[in-house]
Amino acid sequence: MKQKHKIFFSFLIVIFFVSATTVVRAQDQPNIVLIMCDYMGYADTEPFGSTEINTPAISKLAEQGVKYTNFYSAAPVCSPARAAILTGLYPFNNGVETNVGESDIGLTSKFPSIAIKLKEQEYRTAFIGKWHLGYSKESSPKANGFDYYFGFNDWSIDYYSHKTFNGSSLYKNDRPIEVEGYITNVFTDDAIEFISEQPNKPFFLSLFYNAPLPPLQVPENPEDIRDNTTWDNNTREDYIKVIENIDYNIGRIMDMLENKGLSDNTIIVFTYDHGGQDYVDHGELSHGFATLWEGGIRVPLIIRHPLGKKTKSIDTRLAINMDVTATLLNAAHIPIDDLDGVDLMSNEIDIERALYWKFDSQFAIRQGKWKLIYDATSKLLFNLDEDPSERYDVGYKFPSVKDSLINKLELGKEEMKN
């Protein structure tokens, strides 16, 4: 009898220890919601200057977190920008340097994604929305660490018929699926369902909206089905309504987290993959999509980090996609030494750090207030503190600065070839 009591008591100790460990892990590892929009203008939300588009949810997010005003995408087009934020590596280091087509190999586990690393720490991982990082099995979300996938593989999709520009459809995990509804609402519904199903484990949700990419179909008009001939029949007014619907859905996510008591242990990140064109408002920034000028690569970033204890603040330090990866992994106590990014919650970021870009035949480098662009045959130097629109090449005034950045960029170009 005594022996049975000892065995039972030992069993209770083990159960208590395991339960306590689980509680500590759950409290110590925050949930993460990473929200990305597509092809937007820098000044098309209220926190970043819009007086035309109402974005109360994004404004609330900024009030509760940190707004980064010198944040950059790693690329001016979709696939490399997405690969950079998911791997924490420059495009020239993760193998995805341009948009991925059906015949191309995209992102693979050769360069482990943030989802793979979080999953190893018992996070439940989900990707919902636009993937655009490969069509093969080895380049799928499931092969890159996501337990659950609901979305599409192409560059854009009809908001109502859910057919892509090339005619493919939505997928749930590895199988095609048909659902009804406005696509931004549908993705948000699925995200809310995923969050509500998570019991005790921390979760990582990548919610990558295709909006506001063309075709810019507005909510509550399901008869507006597009094909290749009407894909771009849009207006600025349509664009505004699509963005306001994004904001509405971000508000739904925030309300759901609050109602479930999850806000105090959930990091929310809001950003774009890159700058857009056509109907967008970049504010002071010039050019846009597919260029290394500011309108193509400088994008908004807001991080609401409950454990970071920073609210309603502005961070002007230089930052880039891979820093988001590093910040989120560090919050989950996962080493970031092998990444190209730094933890944005740190107060020790090198103010002299240089950021690099390569896209097609374009190259750029930014260090401090200075930015150098190789555009066609020109090497142009800009002081972005005084000239964010990049109108005035000041290389002739500051030849030593220009020569220094040229040397650094040339050394960087050698690394980009590897």
Steps between C-alpha positions, in 0.01 A plus 500: 500500500779741589676417172181584305477833682861577409438417134182710496672791673791483255251498213334816637838673525574420136158626391546820702847556356382450142198726554712770664749484215218538248361803686841666514555434130159640407554815707857548383438454128263756350249428230585671171275643228691625195275701265622599154321702232602516137583773251396801711603862519717611790252772600182294459427445870425765762808435718720566196328812375171419328215748540295329230485137618347411837707238684393512869621147580848563360503832687411319822778253435746788463375657824558172682839429345796644314492666158818462294555782252827385342395142432573329169401198302791286386366511143259706288300196382304224672690171519841621621342737752288217644792257507710757687248556778439126539869398504670805651745494208567739215354377167851435371554276803173303497490415129183694412613812314207561268133409466439126489319347202343156462820350356730652763624357826395736777562502873622167642602370840865532392456846650285429808205731540389664821213248502744206503692652790188586700350157435809343656407694817150350494326793335193421293558667162261616226528684170184663366484707181734562210804268492674577165814316610479190285261251347687173562458278803845591631415871474157476663406655835476152652858423395613829651378441853133592493267247662205652321459680165199672350566726204629513144837467329474758222564877502134606531146368509144605416341622824173317430554206264832417672662423167852628447616692194615166358182315591604303810310512827526499878671220688446362846824327589587306182154478340292741290193630680196709409346746746272800467553857608713811460861383515630736771206406723550131421867508597416685821222254587750217464761683708250556780401135489865394518566722802185381679606136459838545673483357852819534705783516248625834370413567138656676201257629237616652172202682353615625159216684325509533121310827540528764369639333187294513180234405426374760748152363554316677777310325782133413458502479120523124429382542141830670415694199369818574303700333227827584325334774296340681796761429768624859510167685462539687830493847653654678797158484668500120465850488649388705801204271571723191478744649754223604737378140488851379590491732800157368601636147496812589696262646757318166511828322578584750775151474653514122495836495680368746758178305559694175544740660749794449264603861431742523791705211364472551125737694277330657197704617202357705213692576181497477116709279276605802287373825352234510231413719203200626300244601767736530796612800705865488599498843662843655454657183363576456132443221246358167620458133419805317359741789566757559773389860543328575831149443367592145405670386819418725797185362662309547826568281801308487826585255778277461802726309735336465845827384655697780334324758718505764226174666408401792281861556401694563181826327415709674233786249487574326173326165482422234238284187456753267658490702823137396546608135480776555754268693734235228498749214546675681783166551672456121486855449638636354177858591393527754217876488438457347153266774374557820304268689735518644851253511788310828479424488871872540570642840591840401365441502124801640314398844372764466228356178360466486123205347314538353149271431207534322168222462247559419134766752392425740786708530816467723806652555842384712792711600798375762743342786306681410179372283218684404182314357199640334192221567253581412138838668440472756783635495854288741699547617860212634709471649848170345606469710815477811284373346177274194555365547146846431354486800270849639550815303429759644741792278404693798366470674839606199706749303289657323799158373615419384147835322461460328838154368414614393153780296658263340750246424231763348273611272784134419565446418132773236522316340793173517307649279230565216747 
